[in-house]
Amino acid sequence: MSEPTIEPDANQIGKLTNSTDESPILMLNLVKFKAEADGADAGMSGAEAYGTYSMAVAPFLESVGGEVLSAATCEDSIIGPEEKEWDMVIQVKYPNRQAFIRMVTDPEYLKISAHRTAGLADSRLIVSNLVFPTG
């Protein structure tokens, strides 16, 4: 299993920031919650802290034209390790990469992202180009 990661490194964010691709993207979020949140959300479960983040991020998503397409809990693995790796998978559509960058660099967004950090034990955020149109 790889090292837990919560934030992108400079190379990853640089590739995204420097991209000139204006096509819509789907961000695939794989998240694993801490049993107990820390930081600003100490005393909550990791899932509760992430829930606080999820509610607070909605206006930021809307402001850049993003939308949550689905959020689902992860259950049994049919292909892959039998041990549960992720607690939740979330699909978020953005008009383009720059919309995502605008959101995550907004100073007000950075304040609420503390709830995300407080609740997550591990995560993956995968940029995907949309192949089929969505509604």
N, C-alpha and C positions, 0 to 999 in steps of 0.2 A: 504494500500500500504506500502511496506517495505521502509526502509531508502535507499536513493540513495547510490550506491557503484560504485567506479571507479577502485579501486585496490584490489587485494586479501589480506586477512589478513594472518598473519604468519602461522596459522594452515592450511589454505587452500594451501598455497604455499609449506609448509612442506610435506603435504600428496603427492603432485605431485612430488616434488623433491625426496622423499624417495621411490617412487614406483619403483619396479623392472619389471613392465609390459613393454615389448618391442613391443607390438602390435601397429599398426597404430591407430591414434586417429583423430576424427573430433572435432574441437573446434567450438561450436555454440556461436556466438557473437550476443547479443541483445543490441542495442544501442539507446539512446535517446540523442539528441543534445541540447546544450544550445542555447537559442535564439541568444546570443552574446558570442563569445569566450572570454576568458580572458588570462592572462599570456602572453606567447610569441606571441599569435595570437590575442591580443586585436585589435578590429576594424574589425575583420572578423565575419562571422556567425559561430556557432558551427559546422554546416555541412561543411563549407569551411575549418575550422581548421582540422576536421577529414579527409577531402579530402587530405590535405597536408600530414597528417600522413600516409594515405593509399598509396600515391605515394612513400613516403620515406621508407616505411616498405618492399616494394617489394624485394629489393636485400637481405634483412635479411631473408625473407621467403625462397628465392631461395637458400641461402647459407646453410640452414639446411634441405633442401628437402621438405619444405612446399609449399602449393599452395592454392590459393583461389579457391574454387569450385563454389561458387555463392555469390552474394551480391544483395539484393533486398530491395526496400522500403516496409514498412508495410502500408497496407491500412485498409480496414474494418475488424472488428472482427466478425467472424461467431459464435464462441464459446468463451465465456469469457466476460470480461467487455466491454461495448460499447465504453467507452472512450479509445482513442488511447494510448497505453502504450509505444510502441517502434516506432522509426523512421525507423530503418533498421535492417535486419537480415543478417548475414554474416557467411558462412560456410568455415572453413579453415582446410585442411587436413595436418597432420604432420606424419612423419614416425613413431614417438613414442613420449612419454612424455618428454624424455630427449632432443630431438631436440627442442621442444618448450622451455624448460628451458634454453638451450644454447642460443637461440635467445633472450629471454627477459632479460637475465643477461649480454649480450654483452654491454660493456660500450658505444659503438657507438649507439646501439639501444636505450639505456636509454636516450640519448640526443634527439632523434626524438620522443620518447614517450611523450614528453612535449606537442606536438601538439594534441595527443589523449586526454590527461588530459585537455587541454585548451578548447576542443570542446565538451566534454561529460558532460551531466547533470546526467546520470545514465547509468549503463550497467550491463550485466550479461555475464559471460564467462563460458560455460558449457562443461566440458570434456566428450566426448562421444566415446565409443568403436564402431568401424565400424562393423556392422553386415553383410552387403552386400558389396562386393567389388565395388570400383568405378574405372572409367577409368583412 
